[in-house]
């Protein structure tokens, strides 16, 4: 089934475009590169992952993101100027966490959920990225979804035993939820690493790939938006604009 799925393009964007978007979000939103000169560009790349999730039919993530962004910007504009002291600090911390960390999280979720391992490896090979980088990243693409599935199964099993927040056995959460989750994470990482090497990822010969990736219309739209935002930031910082 995975072989058949990897033969078709899975999402609106090429994997290389997604990675460029993820880098820009990390640098300009999380890293605050450009400072006040990149405010408008920062607004654009904040909302870009939301609409990409919408096109990928991730309705819940889109609605949650819109709600959190709108609430954060509204609090920044109306509530923060009216508060003072510790309340102002606390509100700024909450708003900053949402506006700095959430875009990167949503972009990462979009990249991982819409890119198959075969597509990612094909994109890395076309960019001539060394296998020392490609193999760990390809393992990561399967690691997080697998861990999420394992965590959901553990949560369901422990909820049936009333080991949950608000239950009578809440103090056993660390023993029966967190420790099994840590053990499973280590095991999953080892199994995925072994599986990637078994498929020949570490071999000296070049692997064949049936994935069809390439830049299309929406890739160029994203490229143009990112290039225009970066150029505008540089020009404003230089005092030209």
C-alpha positions in Angstrom: 0.0 0.0 0.0 2.8 2.4 0.8 4.4 1.6 -2.5 1.3 2.6 -4.4 0.8 5.8 -2.3 4.4 6.9 -2.9 4.0 6.8 -6.6 1.6 9.8 -6.6 2.1 13.3 -5.3 0.6 13.5 -1.9 0.1 17.2 -1.3 -0.1 20.6 -2.9 3.6 21.3 -2.6 6.9 19.7 -3.5 8.8 18.4 -0.4 11.6 20.9 -1.1 9.1 23.7 -1.0 7.8 22.5 2.3 11.3 22.3 3.8 12.0 25.9 2.6 8.8 27.1 4.2 9.7 25.3 7.5 13.1 26.9 7.5 11.6 30.4 6.9 9.1 29.9 9.7 11.8 28.8 12.1 14.2 31.7 11.2 11.7 34.6 11.0 9.0 33.5 13.4 10.7 31.4 16.1 14.1 33.1 15.7 12.6 36.6 15.2 15.0 37.4 12.4 14.5 40.8 10.9 12.9 42.2 14.1 10.2 44.8 13.4 11.3 45.0 9.7 9.8 41.6 9.1 6.4 42.1 10.8 4.3 42.0 7.7 6.3 39.0 6.3 5.9 37.3 9.7 2.1 37.6 9.4 2.1 36.0 6.0 4.1 33.0 7.0 2.2 32.6 10.2 -1.0 32.0 8.3 0.5 30.1 5.3 0.7 26.7 7.1 -3.0 27.1 8.1 -4.2 27.4 4.5 -1.9 24.6 3.5 -3.5 22.4 6.2 -6.9 23.5 4.9 -6.1 22.4 1.4 -4.9 19.1 2.9 -8.3 18.6 4.5 -7.0 19.1 8.1 -10.1 21.0 9.1 -9.6 20.8 12.9 -6.0 22.0 12.8 -7.1 24.9 10.5 -9.9 25.9 12.8 -7.8 25.6 16.0 -5.0 27.6 14.4 -7.3 30.4 13.2 -8.9 30.6 16.6 -5.6 30.7 18.5 -4.0 33.3 16.1 -7.1 35.5 16.2 -7.2 35.4 20.0 -3.5 36.0 20.3 -3.5 39.0 18.0 -6.7 40.4 19.7 -5.1 40.1 23.1 -1.9 41.8 21.8 -3.9 44.7 20.4 -6.5 45.2 23.2 -5.6 43.4 26.4 -1.8 43.8 26.7 -1.8 47.7 26.6 -4.4 47.8 29.4 -2.5 45.5 31.8 0.4 46.3 34.0 3.0 44.5 36.2 2.8 40.7 36.5 -0.5 40.5 34.5 1.1 42.2 31.6 4.1 39.9 31.7 1.9 36.8 31.9 -0.2 37.9 29.0 2.8 38.7 26.9 4.3 35.3 27.7 1.1 33.4 26.7 0.7 35.4 23.5 4.4 35.1 22.6 4.3 31.3 23.0 1.3 31.1 20.7 2.7 33.4 18.0 6.3 32.1 18.2 5.9 28.4 18.6 2.6 27.5 17.1 3.5 28.4 13.4 6.5 26.1 13.6 4.5 23.3 15.1 1.8 23.6 12.5 4.3 23.8 9.7 6.1 20.7 11.0 2.8 18.8 11.3 1.9 19.7 7.7 5.3 18.6 6.4 5.3 15.3 8.3 1.6 14.4 7.6 1.7 15.2 3.8 5.1 13.9 2.9 5.9 10.2 2.5 9.3 8.8 3.3 9.9 8.0 -0.3 9.1 11.5 -1.4 11.4 13.0 1.2 14.3 10.7 0.2 13.8 11.5 -3.5 13.8 15.2 -2.7 17.0 14.9 -0.6 18.7 12.9 -3.4 17.9 15.6 -6.0 19.4 18.2 -3.7 22.5 15.9 -3.3 22.2 15.9 0.5 24.6 13.3 2.1 23.1 10.1 3.5 24.4 11.0 7.0 21.6 13.7 7.0 19.0 11.9 4.9 18.8 8.7 6.9 18.1 10.3 10.4 15.6 12.7 8.9 13.8 9.9 7.0 13.6 7.9 10.3 12.2 11.0 11.9 9.4 11.2 9.3 8.0 7.9 10.5 9.0 8.2 14.2 6.6 10.9 15.2 3.5 9.5 13.6 4.3 6.0 15.0 4.9 7.4 18.5 1.6 9.3 18.3 -0.3 6.1 17.4 1.4 4.3 20.3 0.6 7.1 22.7 -3.1 7.0 21.7 -3.2 3.3 22.3 -1.6 3.6 25.8 -4.0 6.4 26.7 -7.0 4.3 25.7 -5.8 1.3 27.7 -5.0 3.4 30.8 -8.3 5.3 30.6 -10.1 2.0 30.9 -8.2 1.4 34.1 -9.1 4.9 35.4 -5.5 6.0 35.2 -6.1 9.5 34.0 -6.3 13.1 35.1 -9.4 13.4 37.3 -9.5 9.7 38.0 -8.9 7.9 41.2 -5.5 6.6 40.1 -4.1 9.8 38.9 -0.8 9.3 40.8 0.0 6.2 38.7 0.2 8.2 35.4 3.9 8.4 35.6 4.4 4.7 36.2 1.8 3.4 33.7 1.8 6.1 31.0 5.0 8.0 30.8 7.4 5.1 31.5 5.8 2.9 28.8 5.8 5.8 26.4 9.5 6.4 26.9 10.2 2.7 26.5 8.2 2.5 23.3 9.9 5.6 21.9 13.3 4.0 22.3 12.1 0.8 20.7 10.4 2.5 17.8 13.5 4.5 17.0 15.7 1.4 17.0 13.2 -0.5 14.8 12.8 2.3 12.3 16.6 2.7 12.1 17.0 -1.0 11.4 14.2 -0.9 8.8 15.8 2.0 6.9 19.1 0.3 6.8 17.4 -3.0 5.7 15.9 -1.1 2.7 19.3 -0.1 1.5 19.4 3.5 2.7 23.0 3.1 3.9 24.3 1.3 0.9 26.9 2.7 -1.5 24.8 2.3 -4.6 22.3 4.9 -5.7 18.7 3.8 -4.9 15.9 3.9 -7.5 12.7 5.8 -6.7 9.3 5.8 -8.3 8.1 9.0 -6.7 7.0 11.7 -9.0 8.0 15.1 -7.4 8.5 18.4 -9.1 7.7 22.1 -8.8 4.2 23.1 -9.9 2.2 26.3 -9.9 1.7 26.5 -6.1 5.3 25.8 -5.4 6.3 28.9 -7.5 3.6 30.9 -5.6 5.2 30.0 -2.3 8.7 30.7 -3.6 7.6 34.1 -4.9 5.9 34.9 -1.5 9.0 33.9 0.5 11.5 35.6 -1.8 9.4 38.8 -1.8 9.1 38.8 2.0 12.8 38.3 2.5 13.7 40.9 -0.1 11.3 43.4 1.5 12.8 42.7 5.0 16.3 43.3 3.7 15.4 46.5 1.9 13.6 47.9 5.0 16.5 46.9 7.2 18.9 48.7 4.8 16.8 51.8 4.8 16.1 51.6 1.1 12.3 51.2 1.6 
